[in-house]
Amino acid sequence: MSPKATRWSPVAETTSPASLARHAAATTLRSASATLARLARRLATRSARHRTDPRLEFYAEAGAPEGALYLDGQLIGWLPGVTRL
């Protein structure tokens, strides 16, 4: 060790342009991530409010398929042995 005391400085060295670019990219990506997370939360609560309970349907009109069950307008199955509902 040399008898001279070394000076300590909070800025150890100058930052390189590549380091500045990495920090800028990281800041931009964090900001974009936070913005997208807020948007996703807002869209998720909006779509959850419009949901309704599933609706089980059958048709009682003449000529309707006998024993057919529909869920929200789509055929989901038939009731065996049913000739009229």
C-alpha positions, 0 to 999 in steps of 0.5 A: 500500500502506498502511504498516500491516501486515496480519495473516495468519490460517490461517482466511481467512473463516468457512465458509458452511452451503452449503460445510459441506453440500457437504463433508458430502455429499462425505464421505458419498459417498466413504464409500459408494463405499468400502463398495460397492467392498469389497462388490463385491470380496467378491461377485466372489471368492465367485461366481468360486469356484463356477464349474465348467468347461463340460461337453459332453454327449450322450445315449446312451439310446434315443430321444435325438436323434442327433448332438445336443451339449449344453453344460451342459444346453443344445443347442448344435448337431448333428454332421452325418452322425452317427446314433449316438454 
